[in-house]
Amino acid sequence: MISINENYLKLQASYLFSDIAKRVASFQEKNPDKNIIRLGIGDVTKPLPTACIKALHAAVDEMANEATFHGYGPEQGYAFLREAIAKNDFQARGADIAADEIFVSDGAKCDTGNIQELFTTSTKIALPDPVYPVYLDTNVMAGRTGTFSGGRYQGITYLDSVKENNYVPDLPKERVDLIYLCFPNNPTGSTATKEELKTWVDYAHKNKALILFDAAYEAFIRDESLPKSIYEIDGAKEVAIEFRSFSKSAGFTGTRCAYTVVPKVCKAFDSFGDKQLLHPLWNRRHCTKFNGVSYPIQKAAEAVYSAEGKIQTRELTDYYLRNAAHIKAEITNLGFDSVGGDNSPYIWIDGQGRDSWEFFDLLLNKAGVVCTPGAGFGKCGQGYIRLSAFNSYENVVKAMERISEALK
Ligand code: MLT
């Protein structure tokens, strides 16, 4: 008899963004003439930078010629891209990360979801609440939680990220092994200072724990005092893995390219308490289950680091930050409290006592605007909604006019 992995039965309904997409599709079916503006899922709308398009075209031409054709590439990514990443994203900011510590992949979602395979089932997980649902759901699938009750899974240490702590969680009271952190944060848009990250790095050292640091939104940081990488913090290389993506920084959501940094000194422990390095384990996993990102896409990603690529990607993130500033100003004018939107494309809005899904329905039905209900990101997200700045400026202006009208 073939038996299922019953951990899957513990999962809540469908994945948050699939659930929202279904609701929006059903609304559109009933209201075919209604023009819907999507400020829900963080999906970019602007085309790829010209530098990336040029590199992509050139690489496709190489694939058309037997002399320059590329078959399987290195699973970890081509040296040209890994070197450009190490130099520009880390060494240029004083973080000592080498090219062979970078693992190129097709998405931070996959990497943050897959990384937990390296750790034993009894690993004690700490997760912010609210949180990007992938971190939690993949640990549920792996059997690291009990059942879902009262809005939370048993066995998980939830780190409340609320107004009172400025949406930066406090250290857990109990000892945990694996900590997920994401800054600039999805969904709240909050940021963490170097001092705040240092307390987590120190905690990890003291408790032989590991930090999984999701920096997918670092390109939106404009405050120069804020860290873009956890490796800007002393001692982080031993206790942290970092995830990055070209999705939001360079418009690659449909193109797919990301990377994970596993420093060679980064460690965990075996059942005898002996140190085990994570770099060879992730390398083994990557080579076994992944055949690399396609050559043309890696050439397009490399172009992000060219002189024109840097200007064009900055223009892209500036464009979305202008949208974010508009959303933030309008929502503040309407009397709502919010966080994010200055060093982040997300604005996290306190619904003034409204249920998250009711607020979602209200905006969809009365304004034709899609948001993301905060409750979908965890118990502490109840009462909040998230607006994303990923759309055209014109649509954002229109959406905020409609929201103002709907909330009058
Ligand atoms: C989001 O809207 O939270 C993100 O787009 C989801 C993702 O990057 O997978």
Boltz pocket constraint, residues with backbone or C-beta under 6 A from the ligand:
constraints:
  - pocket:
      binder: B
      contacts: [[A, 40], [A, 41], [A, 42], [A, 43], [A, 109], [A, 132], [A, 186]]
      max_distance: 6.0
